[in-house]
Amino acid sequence: MAKIDLDALSIEELASLRDQATEKLYEKVAARQAELEAELLKLSQYARPVKKLPTAAPIAKVRKSDEADTPKEQVAKAA
């Protein structure tokens, strides 16, 4: 790759170079993503079916020590 003297370039030339580099990066990322998706599709034929677990929220268990800490409701006695 040829070396570029960045100090010798004008602002417009530097901006153009940046745009070209960004565009090339996007192209390479898109190509690599397509490769990975194709490989994933190929590998997915060997995958075992995944069992879906119920999505219900877990129930919090009350510990006996927590029960002792909570104050009991006091019933007012009729006089």
C-alpha positions in Angstrom: 0.0 0.0 0.0 1.3 3.4 -0.9 2.0 5.8 1.9 0.0 9.0 1.9 1.5 12.2 3.2 -1.4 13.4 5.3 0.3 16.7 6.2 0.4 17.6 2.5 -3.3 17.0 1.9 -5.9 19.8 2.1 -8.9 19.7 4.4 -11.1 18.7 1.4 -8.8 15.9 0.4 -8.6 14.6 3.9 -12.4 14.7 4.2 -12.7 12.8 0.9 -10.1 10.2 2.1 -12.1 9.8 5.3 -15.3 9.3 3.4 -13.7 6.7 1.1 -12.2 4.9 4.1 -15.6 4.8 5.9 -17.4 3.5 2.7 -14.8 0.8 2.3 -15.1 -0.2 6.0 -18.9 -0.5 5.6 -18.5 -2.7 2.5 -16.1 -5.0 4.3 -18.3 -5.2 7.4 -21.3 -6.1 5.3 -19.4 -8.7 3.3 -18.1 -10.3 6.6 -21.6 -10.2 8.1 -23.0 -12.0 5.0 -20.2 -14.7 5.4 -21.0 -15.2 9.0 -24.7 -15.4 8.5 -24.2 -18.0 5.7 -21.9 -20.0 8.0 -24.5 -19.8 10.9 -27.2 -21.0 8.5 -25.1 -23.9 7.5 -24.3 -24.8 11.2 -27.9 -24.4 12.3 -28.8 -27.7 10.5 -26.9 -29.5 13.1 -28.5 -27.8 16.1 -30.8 -29.7 18.4 -34.2 -28.1 18.9 -34.2 -25.9 22.0 -36.9 -26.5 24.6 -38.7 -23.4 25.6 -38.9 -22.8 29.3 -41.9 -21.2 30.9 -41.3 -17.4 31.1 -43.2 -17.0 34.4 -41.5 -14.9 37.0 -39.9 -17.0 39.9 -41.9 -17.0 43.1 -40.0 -15.5 46.1 -39.9 -17.9 49.0 -40.4 -16.5 52.5 -37.8 -17.6 55.0 -38.7 -18.4 58.5 -36.3 -15.7 59.7 -38.1 -13.2 57.6 -41.4 -14.2 59.1 -40.1 -13.6 62.6 -38.9 -10.1 61.7 -42.2 -8.9 60.3 -44.5 -7.4 63.0 -47.8 -9.2 63.4 -51.0 -7.2 63.1 -52.3 -6.4 66.5 -56.0 -6.6 67.0 -57.5 -4.0 69.2 -59.4 -5.5 72.1 -62.9 -4.2 72.8 -63.2 -2.7 76.2 
